[in-house]
Amino acid sequence: MKPAARTVISGWSAISPFGLVGADFAAGLRDGQRHGEGPRHVPDFEVREVLGRKGTRSLDRQTALAVATAGQLLAGQDGGRIDGVGPESGLVLGTVTASALSMMDFARDTFTQDKPYHVDPARFPNTVLNCAAARCAIWHELRGPNTTVSAGRASGLAALNYARRLRRSGRADVILCGAVEELSQARSWLESGAEPLGEGCAMVLVEPLGRPSAHGRAELAEVLALEFGLHSEPSGVRSALGACLRRAFATADETPDRVWAVASSGGPDPFGKGEDAAIADVIGDRAPVRLRSSELVGDTNGASAAFALVAVVAKAAETPQARGHTAVVTSVDRDGVVGCALLRLGSHTAADVT
């Protein structure tokens, strides 16, 4: 395959329960930190303190998390924007819904105000699925393709797959890709059976193979394969995800004995157990590193696969022996979607690209 057709991850950022910057997430991952059993909020995340007062009056928490995370991914060491990411760049963001709190608050206002139409129109965009992605593009002046993908807990992997397709079709060379989820009382009520809940946003920067080195960035991982499937009940997770994993290895012409890390959504419920069983069936105990996003940042729902992705990329960047090996990211959603990504870790320098 020609280098231009191959997709690599050249950067990542995360705002998580570990802290407001990616370094906090990496430190928590490195130290093996675990939070308590309660809700896992992003600490000290006040919208106007993080983003400033200008243009933030109507931003809800979910949108602000995405805008701030994209800003970190685009920030250069000199305080400007990183090299080679211009206004033609695209953005693909995964999420389950728009902000649950914003939707409920807006709907309540139609009943509690003197007239049903006496609502704050500036807050209506927060109730729409693509609000966070659109506000990110406006805030950071990204005029390339702008897409929101909703696939439950697999949204992060679905977003990565969409970004790779945009790249291959020539729609954009550089794409910010990730997923976001807020933690609110409204979401806690909707997902009362999932504990502990977490929140945050995780993003990666994807480019063609060979392009990052021309702009002073490392190629942290190459996306070798992305596969998806469906299950109709918890008992079907094992076979559906197992089939995805086998297709991914076949597509990439790789074997499970080269796997260095597996990052899964985890969880003690039947879905998590089916996920673990599928991984054991295909990969066994070959991977020396096992990461579970739910153990790290809680159940972040639509952002869980994105956090698993940045966790394995961040872990590999600090582990020299991971270079050239592969990593697997898996995700299982309770509504039927399963997915997996196969990555080759830190395997290319400018001299490798021909």
ABEGO torsion letter per residue (X at the ends): XBAAABBBBABBBBBBAAEABAAAAAAAAAAGBBBBABBBBBBGBBAAAAAEABGAAABBAAAAAAAAAAAAAABBAAGBBBBGBBAABBBBBBBABBBAAAAAAAAAAAAABABAABBBAAAAAAABAAAAAAAAAAAAGBABBBBBBBAEAAAAAAAAAAAAAAAAAGABABBBBBBBBBBBAAAAAAAAABOBBBBEBBBBBBBBBGAAAAAGBBBABBBABBBBBBBABAAAAAAAAAAAAAAAAAAAGBBAAABABBBBAEEABAAAAAAAAAAAAAAEAABABBBBAAAAAEBAEAAAAAAAAAAAAAAAAABAAABGBBBBBBBBBAAGBBBBBBBBBGABBAAABX
